[in-house]
Amino acid sequence: MASTAAGSWLRMTRPELAVFVSGVTSMGLEILAGRMVAPEFGSSIYTWGSIIGVFLAALSLGYHRGGQRAAAASNGALVRVFIGTAAYIAGVILLGDLFIQSTASLPLPSRFASLPAITLLFGPPTYFLGFISPYAAELSGRSDVGAASGHVYAVGTVGSIIGAFATTYFLIPSLSVTNIGLIFGLISVVTALALARPNIGRDEAVWSVGIAAVLVLASLTGGVGLDSRGTTVYHTQTAYQELRVADAGGTRTLYLDGQPHSAMDLDNPTRHVFDYTSYFHVPFLLSDDIDRVLFVGGGGFTGPRVFLEQYPNVTVDVVELDPEVVSVAEEYFGVEESPRLNVHTMDGRQYLRETNQTYDLIVLDAYRKDKVPFQLTTQEFMQLTSDRLDEDGLLFANIISAPSGPASQFYRAEYKTIQSVYPQVYSFPTAGGAVVQNIEVVATKDETLVTAEELQARNQRRDIGIDLAAELTSYRSDEPTDDVPLLTDDRAPVDSLLDPMVGQRYVVQRTNETNESEADAASAVDAPPATPFVTVARA
């Protein structure tokens, strides 16, 4: 019985083949949409909610219109639907990035900012694919309408399942967004030819070959877009994000989902390119006994590399979720594991929960301006970090937010959450003003408050390898938190707290040794002009 059922699936009729492929393609495009819009709009719950809503709406409209026209359904109609879908996918490959960048500046509320791009890029091909199911039900030859509809939706759902798993586990980790789009476009073309055989007409052949050629050419060009990030050294799609390594003006920068994450001076790898990384040394003024450090989040391993260079007695452990980030750090940023540098590829919270190791300093560097893993923000997680610190240990958190104003909600909620576990919490905004920036938060188990004056005095007395006199002037030790929530595992509305930052300028200060071309190369194309040593990106 089982072999008979399997055989029937392998011998699909043309309508069944059409429905199956439409399911594969629609679900694959839905997942691909998330990767395409993430560099510009992030991958928050609002972005994914918009993607799911647009795809469901487009499919529903396609089902409705297809049902109205089902009486005129034919194999030729199915062929035209797949050729139209392939043609539109070619346009998405060629112009998608440019269109996404151009719609990013539309005056919309931040949580709806991605809707125009998603609707116009992915609504039409999904609408076309919606015609397939009612057409296939009409062409199935079954007199029982219920049986025909049920069979069609079962076949389409199986296709969607395969499309979801194949795109998630095989295509995205292995291929670029452009090449994945090429695959779905070519699948549509091949399906059109399969439905038209054996009597493939001249029009079908010409259109199929022509669109296939356009798809290939579009994929070879890599699409049209505005990119001022320099010369791409390496580019891939990982299981977690888009990853790009680019060189510009003597600086190598790691971009994750289109945003600068780490940077290295190719002539002087231990120099601080982004000024905020200088603040990583502040804990050495609050404690004179830091020998073992844990970094939660690796990126380009800027912090670990500098610590190992400046502090010969320090041993560093790094926990990084994405194995491709670790590989890139080793190949392109000169990171080498050693007795003093241990790398663990896993979730940071999982590592802290399972390890028996204790640390003098834990550096939380896994937040991004638009993608913050909520499980690393909560009171329970902060308590876990405290449990893994020695009695005089410190927590250092690199938070991207504004220090005041509407865009400061996430920072102040996180400050409140850390303060619920640690007796003293200090913060150091890195760019000044109320713009979105890196805010370095240091929490200690010591209940004694260290004043700004005392920190400056320690900076003069202690040799920690770097002068932090300028950085310490942004010292803050008390923040208003009455209007923001305490983040817990049960309730951590991180996406809504990040929402006011969408569309705001994200300012990353660069050190004075950085030249103007570097700053320009890393600036977002839609940002206002920046000073020579400031990188401005869209938040």
C-alpha positions as a printed Julia matrix, in Angstrom:
539×3 Matrix{Float64}:
   0.0    0.0     0.0
   2.8    2.4     0.93
   4.69   1.71   -2.31
   1.51   2.33   -4.3
   1.03   5.71   -2.62
   4.67   6.66   -3.22
   4.37   5.64   -6.85
   1.31   7.82   -7.31
   3.23  10.84   -6.01
   6.06  10.16   -8.46
   3.59   9.98  -11.35
   2.02  13.39  -10.86
  -0.34  14.73  -13.49
   0.38  18.09  -15.03
  -2.04  19.97  -12.74
  -0.49  18.22   -9.74
   3.02  19.14  -10.92
   1.93  22.76  -11.32
   0.46  22.91   -7.81
   3.48  21.2    -6.29
   5.96  23.6    -7.92
   3.84  26.61   -7.01
   4.01  25.53   -3.37
   7.79  25.09   -3.52
   8.3   28.45   -5.21
   5.92  30.53   -3.1
   7.38  29.31    0.19
  10.94  29.63   -1.08
  10.3   33.21   -2.18
   8.77  34.0     1.21
  11.91  32.93    3.05
  14.09  34.63    0.45
  12.16  37.87    0.97
  13.3   37.95    4.58
  16.93  37.76    3.5
  16.56  40.43    0.83
  14.93  43.08    3.02
  16.91  42.4     6.22
  19.98  44.52    5.29
  17.78  47.61    4.93
  14.84  47.0     7.26
  16.17  44.43    9.72
  14.51  41.14   10.59
  12.27  42.17   13.46
   8.84  40.74   14.12
   7.39  43.66   12.15
   9.4   42.78    9.06
   8.46  39.11    9.21
   4.85  39.95   10.01
   4.77  42.15    6.9
   6.27  39.38    4.76
   3.81  36.76    5.96
   0.85  39.14    5.6
   1.79  40.22    2.05
   2.29  36.64    0.88
  -1.01  35.48    2.38
  -2.85  38.45    0.9
  -1.32  37.92   -2.55
  -2.09  34.19   -2.51
  -5.65  34.82   -1.36
  -6.24  37.33   -4.15
  -4.7   34.91   -6.64
  -6.95  32.08   -5.41
  -9.98  34.34   -5.75
  -9.19  35.6    -9.25
  -8.06  32.17  -10.36
 -11.3   30.66   -9.14
 -13.28  33.23  -11.1
 -11.39  32.3   -14.28
 -11.11  28.57  -13.62
 -13.73  27.75  -16.27
 -11.2   28.83  -18.89
  -8.31  26.92  -17.28
  -5.94  25.04  -19.57
  -2.38  23.77  -19.65
  -1.57  26.83  -21.73
  -2.86  29.08  -18.95
  -0.64  27.27  -16.42
   2.33  27.72  -18.75
   1.7   31.47  -18.99
   1.45  31.8   -15.21
   4.86  30.18  -14.69
   6.48  32.21  -17.48
   5.09  35.4   -15.93
   6.37  34.36  -12.51
   9.84  33.67  -13.89
   9.92  37.03  -15.66
   9.03  38.88  -12.48
  11.68  36.95  -10.49
  14.26  38.09  -13.07
  13.23  41.67  -12.34
  13.55  41.07   -8.6
  17.07  39.71   -9.07
  18.14  42.61  -11.26
  16.48  45.56   -9.52
  15.49  44.28   -6.08
  18.32  45.88   -4.08
  17.91  49.23   -5.8
  14.17  49.19   -5.2
  14.55  48.25   -1.53
  17.04  51.07   -0.98
  14.84  53.6    -2.75
  11.71  52.73   -0.75
  13.55  52.9     2.57
  13.22  56.68    2.67
   9.44  56.77    2.27
   7.77  58.72    5.12
   6.08  55.78    6.85
   5.87  54.73   10.5
   8.93  52.62   11.2
   7.12  49.35   11.76
   5.49  49.63    8.32
   8.63  50.81    6.49
   9.27  47.47    4.76
   5.72  47.04    3.44
   6.09  48.9     0.1
   9.21  46.96   -0.9
   7.76  43.6     0.12
   4.44  44.28   -1.58
   5.8   45.44   -4.92
   8.69  42.96   -5.12
   6.95  39.8    -3.96
   3.22  40.49   -4.18
   2.88  40.08   -8.0
   4.74  36.73   -8.4
   2.89  35.31   -5.39
  -0.39  36.56   -6.87
   0.43  34.75  -10.14
   1.16  31.53   -8.25
  -2.21  31.81   -6.5
  -3.93  31.11   -9.84
  -2.4   27.64   -9.99
  -4.51  25.87   -7.35
  -7.99  26.73   -8.69
  -6.8   26.08  -12.25
  -5.42  22.7   -11.19
  -8.64  21.77   -9.38
 -10.59  22.54  -12.55
  -8.18  20.52  -14.7
  -8.03  17.55  -12.34
 -11.0   15.9   -14.02
 -12.64  15.0   -10.71
 -16.37  15.45  -10.5
 -16.31  15.76   -6.71
 -15.41  19.41   -6.07
 -14.45  18.75   -2.45
 -12.15  15.88   -3.34
 -10.52  17.9    -6.13
  -9.94  20.92   -3.89
  -8.63  18.82   -0.99
  -6.2   16.96   -3.24
  -4.92  20.17   -4.8
  -4.31  21.85   -1.45
  -2.61  18.71   -0.08
  -0.19  18.61   -3.03
   0.47  22.36   -2.75
   1.11  22.11    0.98
   3.6   19.29    0.46
   5.37  21.52   -2.06
   5.41  24.38    0.45
   6.93  22.12    3.11
   9.67  21.0     0.75
  10.26  24.6    -0.37
  10.55  25.77    3.24
  13.0   23.08    4.33
  15.06  23.17    1.13
  15.43  26.96    1.2
  16.17  27.1     4.94
  18.56  24.19    5.3
  20.21  23.94    1.89
  19.86  26.96   -0.36
  20.42  29.87    2.03
  23.47  28.35    3.79
  25.01  27.43    0.42
  24.11  30.13   -2.13
  23.75  33.89   -2.48
  20.34  35.56   -2.6
  20.85  36.19   -6.31
  21.55  32.54   -7.08
  18.6   31.37   -4.99
  16.36  33.69   -6.99
  17.89  32.26  -10.17
  16.99  28.73   -9.05
  13.34  29.59   -8.41
  13.14  31.47  -11.7
  14.58  28.55  -13.65
  12.29  26.11  -11.82
   9.34  28.17  -13.07
  10.69  28.12  -16.64
  11.35  24.37  -16.6
   7.87  23.74  -15.17
   6.33  25.81  -17.95
   8.15  23.72  -20.55
   7.16  20.48  -18.81
   3.5   21.53  -18.82
   3.67  22.5   -22.51
   5.3   19.29  -23.75
   5.21  17.45  -26.1
   3.77  20.09  -28.39
   5.72  23.12  -27.23
   4.62  26.06  -29.31
   6.94  28.63  -30.81
   5.77  31.38  -28.42
   6.27  29.22  -25.34
   9.74  28.2   -26.49
  10.84  31.76  -27.33
   9.52  33.22  -24.07
  11.0   30.4   -21.97
  14.45  30.62  -23.55
  14.41  34.42  -23.45
  13.42  34.64  -19.79
  15.91  31.93  -18.83
  18.63  34.0   -20.51
  17.53  37.14  -18.65
  17.57  35.22  -15.36
  21.11  34.03  -15.96
  22.32  37.48  -17.01
  20.66  39.11  -14.0
  22.33  36.63  -11.66
  25.73  37.2   -13.31
  25.48  40.96  -12.83
  24.56  40.47   -9.19
  21.75  42.97   -9.47
  21.74  46.76   -9.62
  22.18  48.57   -6.32
  23.96  51.37   -4.53
  26.9   50.01   -2.55
  29.67  52.19   -1.11
  31.15  49.59    1.18
  34.32  49.14   -0.86
  35.72  46.07   -2.59
  33.97  42.87   -1.57
  36.48  40.25   -0.42
  33.97  37.6     0.61
  30.19  37.33    0.53
  27.83  34.58    1.6
  24.47  33.77    3.12
  24.81  31.93    6.41
  22.08  30.1     8.28
  21.6   33.26   10.37
  22.4   36.32    8.24
  23.98  37.84    5.16
  27.72  38.14    5.65
  30.1   40.34    3.66
  33.77  41.25    4.1
  34.84  44.42    2.28
  38.09  46.39    2.04
  38.16  50.18    1.73
  40.9   52.7     2.46
  43.17  50.2     4.2
  40.38  48.97    6.48
  38.69  45.58    6.36
  35.09  45.6     7.61
  32.73  42.77    8.45
  29.11  43.5     7.49
  26.26  41.42    8.9
  22.92  41.97    7.16
  24.39  45.04    5.51
  25.58  46.83    8.66
  29.21  47.28    9.84
  29.95  44.96   12.73
  33.74  44.83   13.09
  36.64  46.59   11.4
  40.38  45.96   11.22
  43.23  48.18   10.07
  45.08  45.98    7.58
  48.43  47.62    8.46
  47.86  47.67   12.22
  45.39  44.9    13.17
  45.23  45.78   16.87
  44.36  49.45   16.34
  40.84  50.48   17.31
  39.07  51.45   14.08
  35.65  52.01   15.64
  36.08  54.31   18.62
  33.5   52.48   20.76
  35.83  49.47   21.07
  38.17  51.64   23.16
  35.53  51.52   25.9
  36.07  47.76   26.19
  39.03  48.67   28.42
  36.93  50.57   31.0
  36.46  47.44   33.17
  40.23  47.42   33.79
  39.76  50.71   35.66
  37.0   49.24   37.8
  38.91  46.07   38.66
  42.61  45.3    38.95
  42.1   41.54   38.78
  40.92  40.56   35.28
  42.59  37.4    34.03
  39.8   35.43   32.36
  37.34  37.08   29.96
  34.3   35.76   28.11
  32.99  37.44   24.96
  29.39  36.58   24.07
  29.41  37.37   20.34
  32.53  37.18   18.2
  32.07  39.11   14.96
  35.5   40.03   13.64
  37.03  39.29   17.09
  38.21  42.89   17.47
  37.86  42.93   21.25
  39.4   39.51   21.9
  42.33  40.27   19.58
  43.11  43.58   21.3
  42.79  42.04   24.78
  45.22  39.27   23.9
  47.7   41.79   22.49
  47.59  44.3    25.35
  47.11  42.03   28.35
  49.56  39.08   28.31
  48.0   37.52   31.42
  44.45  37.46   30.04
  42.8   34.34   28.64
  39.79  34.89   26.41
  36.86  32.6    25.65
  34.52  33.57   22.81
  31.01  32.23   22.22
  29.71  32.82   18.68
  26.46  31.38   17.37
  27.26  31.48   13.64
  30.05  29.07   12.61
  30.55  30.98    9.34
  31.43  34.12   11.35
  34.13  32.13   13.13
  35.52  30.8     9.84
  35.57  34.32    8.35
  37.31  35.7    11.45
  40.0   33.06   11.09
  40.51  33.49    7.33
  40.07  37.24    6.86
  40.78  38.79   10.27
  43.78  36.72   11.35
  42.13  35.04   14.34
  43.88  31.88   15.58
  42.8   29.68   18.45
  45.48  29.18   21.08
  45.8   28.29   24.75
  44.8   31.91   25.45
  41.92  32.05   22.94
  39.15  29.45   23.03
  36.21  29.65   20.62
  32.85  27.95   21.27
  30.28  27.83   18.48
  26.91  27.87   20.22
  24.3   30.15   21.75
  25.69  32.4    24.47
  22.97  31.64   27.0
  23.31  27.91   26.41
  27.04  28.14   27.0
  26.65  30.05   30.25
  24.03  27.58   31.42
  26.21  24.55   30.71
  29.7   25.76   31.62
  31.27  25.45   35.07
  33.88  28.1    34.26
  33.78  31.43   36.07
  35.08  34.71   34.69
  36.41  38.05   35.87
  34.73  39.87   32.97
  31.88  38.95   30.62
  31.56  41.11   27.5
  28.11  40.99   25.93
  28.66  41.94   22.28
  25.81  40.07   20.56
  23.35  42.96   20.11
  22.72  44.71   16.81
  20.67  47.81   16.21
  17.82  45.91   14.57
  18.29  42.33   15.68
  18.63  41.65   19.39
  18.21  38.06   20.68
  15.68  38.62   23.44
  16.98  35.66   25.44
  20.2   37.64   26.01
  18.39  40.69   27.38
  16.29  39.39   30.27
  16.65  39.47   34.02
  17.12  35.7    34.08
  20.01  35.97   31.63
  21.62  38.78   33.61
  21.38  36.64   36.72
  23.06  33.83   34.8
  25.96  36.13   33.9
  26.26  37.14   37.54
  26.37  33.48   38.57
  29.27  32.88   36.15
  31.29  35.85   37.41
  33.72  35.78   40.32
  32.82  37.71   43.47
  34.37  40.91   42.1
  33.49  40.21   38.45
  32.06  42.68   35.94
  29.58  42.62   33.08
  30.18  44.79   30.01
  27.32  45.22   27.49
  27.66  46.89   24.1
  24.16  48.29   23.48
  23.05  50.11   20.34
  20.41  52.68   21.17
  19.99  56.37   21.92
  20.87  57.61   25.42
  17.75  59.79   25.6
  14.57  60.56   23.72
  12.06  58.13   22.16
  14.81  55.96   20.64
  16.29  55.31   24.09
  13.6   52.87   25.22
  15.63  49.72   24.64
  18.73  51.12   26.32
  16.83  52.26   29.39
  14.89  48.97   29.64
  18.16  47.05   29.46
  19.74  49.4    32.01
  16.8   48.74   34.33
  17.1   45.0    33.83
  20.85  44.92   34.5
  20.35  47.16   37.54
  17.89  44.63   38.98
  20.76  42.12   39.26
  23.93  44.2    39.72
  24.39  46.73   42.55
  26.18  49.34   40.43
  25.65  50.09   36.74
  27.61  52.68   34.74
  27.08  53.72   31.13
  29.15  55.54   28.52
  27.47  56.88   25.36
  30.1   56.94   22.61
  28.89  59.54   20.1
  27.22  62.31   22.09
  23.75  63.74   21.6
  20.5   61.8    21.35
  21.35  59.9    18.16
  21.38  56.11   17.95
  24.89  55.01   18.89
  26.89  52.44   20.84
  26.3   52.82   24.56
  28.72  50.85   26.72
  27.22  49.64   29.98
  29.42  48.28   32.79
  27.87  46.5    35.78
  29.72  45.45   38.93
  28.98  43.26   41.93
  30.71  45.83   44.12
  28.1   47.99   45.87
  30.49  50.95   46.22
  29.85  53.67   43.66
  32.92  54.73   41.68
  32.56  58.37   40.69
  33.62  59.91   37.4
  36.42  61.74   39.21
  37.74  58.52   40.7
  37.7   56.81   37.3
  39.7   59.68   35.8
  42.18  59.43   38.65
  42.57  55.69   38.08
  43.06  56.32   34.38
  46.02  58.57   35.23
  47.49  56.15   37.78
  47.07  52.81   36.02
  48.78  51.65   32.87
  46.1   49.71   31.0
  47.6   50.25   27.57
  45.23  53.01   26.48
  44.31  56.5    27.66
  40.57  56.7    28.32
  40.4   60.3    29.58
  38.19  61.42   26.69
  35.96  58.34   26.81
  35.31  58.7    30.54
  33.78  62.16   30.1
  30.51  60.54   28.97
  30.15  58.77   32.36
  26.57  58.22   33.59
  25.49  56.28   36.67
  21.76  56.88   36.91
  19.04  56.68   34.28
  15.27  57.29   34.36
  13.61  53.89   33.96
  10.1   54.3    35.39
   8.48  54.32   31.95
  10.21  51.23   30.52
   9.59  47.56   31.35
  11.8   45.16   33.24
  12.74  42.52   30.67
  12.02  38.95   31.72
  11.79  35.59   29.98
   8.04  35.86   30.33
   7.83  39.36   28.85
  10.59  40.92   26.78
   9.03  43.22   24.14
  12.4   43.85   22.5
  10.98  44.49   19.01
   8.62  47.21   20.21
  11.42  48.82   22.22
  13.68  48.83   19.16
  10.94  50.17   16.89
  11.54  53.9    17.6
  15.11  53.46   16.31
  14.02  52.35   12.84
  14.87  55.06   10.33
  17.06  56.94   12.83
  20.72  57.73   12.16
  23.11  55.19   13.67
  26.39  57.0    14.34
  29.61  55.03   14.79
  32.59  57.14   15.8
  35.88  56.2    14.16
  39.33  56.89   15.59
  41.32  59.85   14.3
  43.71  57.64   12.37
  40.88  56.66   10.04
  40.89  58.56    6.77
  37.94  60.21    5.12
  37.56  57.62    2.37
  37.07  54.9     4.95
  34.29  56.81    6.64
  32.6   57.52    3.33
  32.9   53.89    2.27
  31.09  52.67    5.35
  28.4   55.34    5.36
  24.88  54.42    4.32
  23.88  55.8     0.95
  20.74  57.46    2.29
  22.41  59.18    5.24
  23.27  62.86    5.42
  26.95  63.82    5.02
  29.1   62.73    7.95
  32.24  64.19    9.44
  35.5   62.54    8.34
  35.68  60.32   11.4
  32.03  59.37   11.83
  30.21  56.56   10.1
  26.48  57.18    9.69
  24.23  54.24    8.88
  20.49  53.79    8.69
  19.13  52.23   11.86
